[in-house]
């Protein structure tokens, strides 16, 4: 018998609770105390992700320099390879969404760690360029594809509705603290030993050791549904999930396709942030000099994020998640303006400050919005789509950076780097306006009468698939 899909997994969004300004502020402060009473797993998760995401970011930070300085690729070729790496991540994300729903938090994260550890070990022992690129495609992209959606889903199951937005804000603090430490470690090692292949071998072995630490922490995580079952572990063996059927049941929903289009738009916004990792190191080396400390610039970005993310969480009491996505995207699009005035530490720091504020507003809210519209028990598939802006932005940033750096900011010859930033900024600023103009088409309506796509029809929902 056909069972209607539960429209939303979350309770009434905070913006719809009609709290007064003073009451909203006190509710926000109270959420800190309530989050502190959450299961130990939420705090273990934050520590775990500090190490695991930090290890993965060591590769991302190193990638552009490793390809151009060590492997000798041109800007364009390096950009194509990075873009292909992003495509591999998209495929992995979409294929592994149902894996997370089926096997749960601990096993998904442990598999991610195993793949990440093997990636670093293989990169450490290999001296073959083709093998190294294949390792990145297979192991790194799959590790990312498992890690990001799983930890986001874990926060949902380790928190209450009243503390979830703050819970995601703290998760993003772990993200940015981990990537900031990765930048500092990579910058410090490169400064100490120079941009030699042996130096990157040191980076690879450190990354493998960090994954060992993350795995030790991940083994202590439990499969909970704190809001429904308290700290009693959930038995996933009772869930009867068919991988393709599970994904198909999401793809017949209107909400899935609205969200898919929105995620594609956010790829352009997210590419701004990926420029920090892919473009900024090369740009600073060419405009400021070989000794430019891009790792310390990344640390400034993370410090701002750590401060601004919890501070900006109060905005969920005054704006809808969709509105905050547009506001954060608009602020991020303005970040290119300082770089139009030349390459210096001052303009780069100004770029970092603006993009950090925009990112701190919209990134955590994307997860809030995702879980607000997701059918219960199918969060893994939707969170995989929510992660697609990250991996797709690698494709966009990789393709654009290769062409734009080679054309307007080459290693040798005349440079007009401001044109590179102008083109990127123009593309980015169109997205928030598009989101507002077509809001009625992109934003998920409440209490939708017919949730199914007319061309696909409804699909039978097995009650065993739900997490009760």
N, C-alpha and C positions, 0 to 999 in steps of 0.2 A: 504494500500500500504506500502511496506517495506521501511523504512527510514533508511539510513546509520547512524551508530553511529558516533557522533562527537568524533574524536580520542583523543583530548586532551582538557582539560579545561583551561590550562595555555597557555600563549603566549610563544614565543621562550625562552627556558631556558637561563639563564644568561651566561652559559659557551659557548653557541653558538653565542653570540653576538660579539665575537672577539674583545673585548675591550683591549686596551693597558694597561700596568701595572698601569701607572699614571691615566689614564682615569677610570679604574676599581676602583681605590682607591677613587677618587673623587665622582664617582657614588655611591659607598658604603656610603660615608659620607652624600651625598645628600638624601639617602634613610631615614636617621634619621629625616631630616626635613619634608620629605613627609609623613612619618608615623605619625608625630606629628599633621598633618592636617587631619588625619582620623577621622571618626565619634566618638563621645564620647563613643559609645558602646564598642569599642575595649579596652578602658582604664577601663571601668566598668567590662569588661570580665576578664581582668588581675587581678583586685582587687577581683572579685568574686572567681576566681579560686584559689587565694592565700588562701582564707578561706575554700572553698569546698574541694579542694584537700588536704589541710592541715588536715582537719577533717578526711578524709578517711585514710590518712597516719598514723594518731594516732592509728588506729586499726592495720595497717600493722606492725608498729614498736613494738606494744605491743604483737602481736600474739604469737611469739615463746616463750617469757617469760611467758605469761599467760597460755599457754598450759602446759609448763613443770613445772613452779613454783607453779601455783595455782591449775590447774586441775590435776596435777600429772602424765601427760602422759610421756612416754619415748620419747627419741629423734626420734625413728623410727615411733612411732604412731603419734607424733606431725607432723612429715614430711608427713605422709600419709594424715592427715587431711588438712594440708596446700595445698598439691597437689590436693586433692579433691575440695578444695575451688577454686583453679585455674581452674579446669575443669568446675566448675559451671560458672565461669566468661567467659570462652570461649563460652559455650552454650548461655549464656545471650547476649554476644556481637554479635554473628551471628544472633540470633533471633531478636534483637532490632535494627539492622542496618537500616531496612526499616522504623521503627518507627520514627527515626530521620529525614529521608527524608520526611515523611508524615506530621509530626506535628511541625517540625521546632525547632529552637534553644531554645526559652524561655520555652516551655512546656516540652521539653526533660530534660532540666536542673532542672526545678522545680520538675519533677517526681523523678529525681535522688536525689535531696535534701530531698524530703519527705521520700524516702526509707532509706537514710542515717540517718535522724533524728529518724525514727522509730527503726532502728537498735540499735542506742545508748540507746534509752529509754528502749527497750526490754532487752538489756544486763544489764542495770542498775537495773531493777526490778526483773530479773530472777535469781534464784539460782539453776536452773536445767541444768546440763551439756549438755544433749541432745538438749534442747531448745536453748541454747546458740549457739551450733554448727549449728543447723538448721537456726537460725537467720543470722549467718554469710553467710551460703550458699545462702540463698534466698535474703536477703536485701543488704548485702554488695557487693556481686558480681554483682548484677543487678545495683546498684548505680554506681559502677565503670564502668560497661559496657555502661551506658548512658552518664556519665560525660565526659570521655576522648574523644570519637569520636565527641561528640557534640561541645566541646570547640574548637577542631581542625577545624571543619567545620565552626564554627563561625568566626575564624580568616580569613578564605578564603573570607567570604562574607562581612567582615568589612574592608578589605584592597584592595589596587590595586596590580597588578602583580609586579610592581617595588618595592613594599615595603613588599611583602608577606613573603619572606625568613626572613627578619628582624622581621616581625610580629610574626612568629613562634618562633623565638629565644626569644623574650620577653615572649611569652606564656610559654616556658620552664623555663624561669626565675621564673615565677609564680609557676610552678610545683615544682621546686627545693627549692624555698624560703618557700613555704607552707610545704613541707615535712621536711625541715630543722627546721622550727619552731615546727613542730610536734615532732621531735626528742628531741628538747630542753625541750619542755613542759613535755613529758613523762619522760625523764631522771630526770628533776627537781622534779617532783611529787614522783617518785620512791625513789629518794635520800632523800626527805623530810619525807616520810611516810613509806618507806620500801616496800618490795615486798609482800604485803598482799592483799587479795581479796578486802578489803575496799578501798585500794589505787586505784585499777583498776576501782572501781565504780566512784571514783572522775574523773578519766580520761574519763569515758563514759559520764558523765553529762556535762563535759566541751566540749566534741565533739558535743553533741546535741545542746548546746548553740551556738557553732561556725556555725552549719548548719542553725540556725535561722538567724544569721547575713548574711550568704551567700544568703539565700532566699530573704531577703530584697533587696539585691543588684541585684539579678537575675530578680526580677520583673520589673526592669527598662530597661532590654535588649529588643531590637527590632529585627524583622526579616527583614534584609536588603540584598540587592545585590549591594554593593556600587559601584563596577566597572561598572555595567550595568545600574543601576537605581538611583544612588546617594543615598540620605538619605530618599527616598520614601520607605515606608514599602511594602514588598512583601506579597500578599494575597495567602496563601497556600491552601485556601479552593477550589481554582479553579483547583488544581492538583488532577487528578483521578488516585490514586495509588492502585493497587491490591498487597497486601503484598508479596505473593509467586511469582506472575508474575514478580514483580519488582526485586526480588532477582534472579529469574531464568534468567532474561535478562542480568544480570551481569555474571552469571555462564556459559553462552555459549560463553563468550569472551576468547580469548587466553590470553589477558592481565591479566584477573582475575587469571588464573591458574599459569602464570609466577609469578605474585605477591604473590600468595598464597604459592608457594614453597620458594620464597625468604623470606617471613615472617617466615616460619618454620625454616629456617636457622638462622634467626636473634633471634629466641627464645634462642639459646645457648648463643649468645652474651649478650642478655638482662638478662639472668640468672646470669651473673657476677654481674650486678648491683643489682639484687634482693638479692644476697648474703649479701649485706650490711644490709638489713632489717631482713632477715631470719636467717642467720648464724652468722654474726658478733657479735650481742649482746651476744649469748651463748658462742662463741669462746673467746670473751674478758673476760667474767666472769670466764671462766675456765683457761685461760692462764695468764691473768693479775691479776684477783682477783674479788671478789664479788662487790667491789666498783668501778669497771671500768666504766668510763663515756662514754658509747657508744653514748649517745645523743649529746654530744659535738663533737664527731668524725663525726657524721652525719652532724652537723652544718658546719664543715670544708668542707665536701663534697659539701654542698649547696653553700657555699661562693665561692668556686672555680668555680662551675657551673655558678653562677651569673656573675662572671667576664669573664669566658672563652667563654660562649655561644655567646654573641654579638661580641666578638673579633674574634671568629672562623667563623662568618657568612660571612666575606669577602672571605672565601675560595670558595664560590659558584660562584665567578667571574673567578675562575681559574680551578676548577674541576667540573665534572658532579656530580649530586646527587648520582648516583650509586657508583662512585669512592669514594666519601666521606663516604658512608656507609661501604665500605671495609676498608678504612684507619682508621676510628673511631673504627671499630671492631677489627682491628689488635692491635691498641694501648690498647684497653680494655683487650685484651687477655694477654698482658704483665704485667698486674697489679698483678698477682699472684706471680711474682718473689720475691718481698720483703718478702712475708709471708713464703717463703721456709727457711728463716733464723731465724725463731722463732717468738713467739708472744710477742710484746712489743708495746708501743705507737708509737715508731719510725717506725717499720715495718708496722703497721696498717695505720698510716698516709701516708706512701709512697704508700701503696695499694690504699688508697682513692684518692690521687693526680692523679695517673695514670689512674684509672678507671673513674675519673671525667673528665679528658681531653678527653678520648675516647668517653665517653657518650655525651659530649658537641659538638663533631663533628658530630656524626652519628644520634642522636635522632631527632633533628629538621629537618635534611635532609630527614629522612624517611617520614615525612609528606609532604615535598616539592615533593619528588619523587611520593608519592601516588597520589597527586592531579595532577601531570604532566601526569599520565597515565589513569586517571579516566574519564569515560564518564560523561558529564554534567547531573546533576539531579540524579546521582547515587552515589554521594560521600559518603553517609551514610554507604552503604554496604562495599565499599572499605576501608573506615576509620575504620570500625569494624574489618576488616581483619588486617589493620595496627595496631590496638590495641591488636591483638591476641598475639604478642610476649610478651607483658606485662603480660597477664594473663597466657599464656602457660609457661612463664618462672617461674611463681610461682609454677606450677606443677613440672617442672624440678628441680628447686632449692629446693622445698619441699622434693621430693623423694630423691635427691642426698644428701641433708643436713642431713636428718634423718639417712641414711645408713652410710655416711662418718663420721659424728660426732660420731655415736655409735661405729664405727669400729676403727677410727684413733684418735679421740679426745673425749674419754668418760669422763663423770663427775668424775668417780673413776677409778683408774688403770693407767697403762702406756699409755702415749700419743705419737703418731707420727703424729702430725697435718700437718707436711710438706707434707706427702703423700696425704692427703686430697686435699691440694692446688695443688699438682702436677697433680693429676688426672683431676681436674677441668680445670687447665690451658691447659693441652694437648688437651682436648676436644674443648676448646674455640678457640685455635689458628688455628685449622683446617678450621674453617668457612671462614675467609677472603681469604685463599688460594683457597678454593672451589669456592668462589664467583668470583675470577679472572679467574680461569681455565675454568669455565662453564659460563662465562659472556655472550657469544653469545646466550645461551639458557635462561638465567635468566633476562637479561635486555630487557626492552620493546623497540623494534625498532621504529623509527619515520616513520610516513606515511605508516603504514602496509596496504597492499592491501586488504587482507582478514582477518578481525579481529575475525572471528568466528572459534570456534573449529570444525574441519571437522566431528567429530563423533556426533556433536549436531546440526549443521546447524544454520542458522540465525533465529532470532526471530523478530516478528513484533514489531516495536517501535512506541508507541503512542506519538504523538507530545504533547499531554497534559501532558506527564510525564516530559517534559523538563522544566527547569527554564529559561525563556526567559528574 
